[in-house]
């Protein structure tokens, strides 16, 4: 896949405890589970990013909290952000 832009997400769970279960790009289209995306990032097989409303790139990385499942989060300008949650739904 290479360098992949994520344009949509799928959420699961209750409103106050939603989590991203799938990411994708509805224009191409392709969709991957969060688990598969984490594996691809960690193995350096692929890179993923989102664009904000100004066209600025935010790379997607893996956060590994102790004792919890790894999850995806964007990283831009030296800080972790929540740009994934602002994307449309797949």
N, C-alpha and C positions, 0 to 999 in steps of 0.2 A: 504494500500500500504506500509506504514512504512517509511523506509529510502530509498529514491529513487534517483538514478543517472540520471541526465538529460544529454542526448547525442546529442540532436538536437533541433532546434528552427524553428518556422515559423515567417516570418516577413511580415508586411503589411505597406503600405504607400509609399511615394516617397523616392528616394534614400537618400536624405539628412535629411529626417524626418521619417525614418523607426522606427517601434516599434515592439516589440515581442508580438505576439498574441497567440502563442501556444508553449508549451514545451513538450518534450517527450523523449522516449528511443526507438530507432528503432530496437534494438536487442531483446527486450522482446515481443512484442511492446506494448507501451501505449502512449497516448497523452492527454494532458489537456490544456484547455484554460488558459490564464494568470489569468483571473478572478478566476477560480476554484483553481488554484495553490495558489494564494494569500489567498483565504479563507481557504484552507487546512493548510497553514503555520500559519496564524493568530489563527486558532482554535486549533493548535498543534495536528491536526489529523495525519499529515505526515511531514517529513522533506525532503529536496531536496538538492542535491549537484552536483558539476561538478568536474572532474579531469583535471588538466592541463597536458601539454605534458610530465611532469616529474612524473605524478601519484600523485601529491599533491592535497588534497581535498580543495575545496572552497565551503562553505555552501551558499545556496541561501536564501536571506532574502527579506523582503518587505520594500520598501522606500515609504514614504507617504509625498510628497511635498504639502505644503499648497495650497488649491484650485485646485489641479490636481488629476488625477486618480493615485492610487497606482501602483507601478510597481516592477518588480523583478530585483534583482541585487545580485551579489556574494559578499561574505565577507570572506576575508582570511588575516591572519596575522595582524588583527586589522584594516584593511582598506577595504572600499568598492571598488570593482573592476568591470571590464566589461568582465569577462570570458565568460558569456553567448553569447556575440556577436561573439566570436571566434569559436563557435560550428558550425557543419554542419547543413544544412537545412533538416527539416523533409519532 
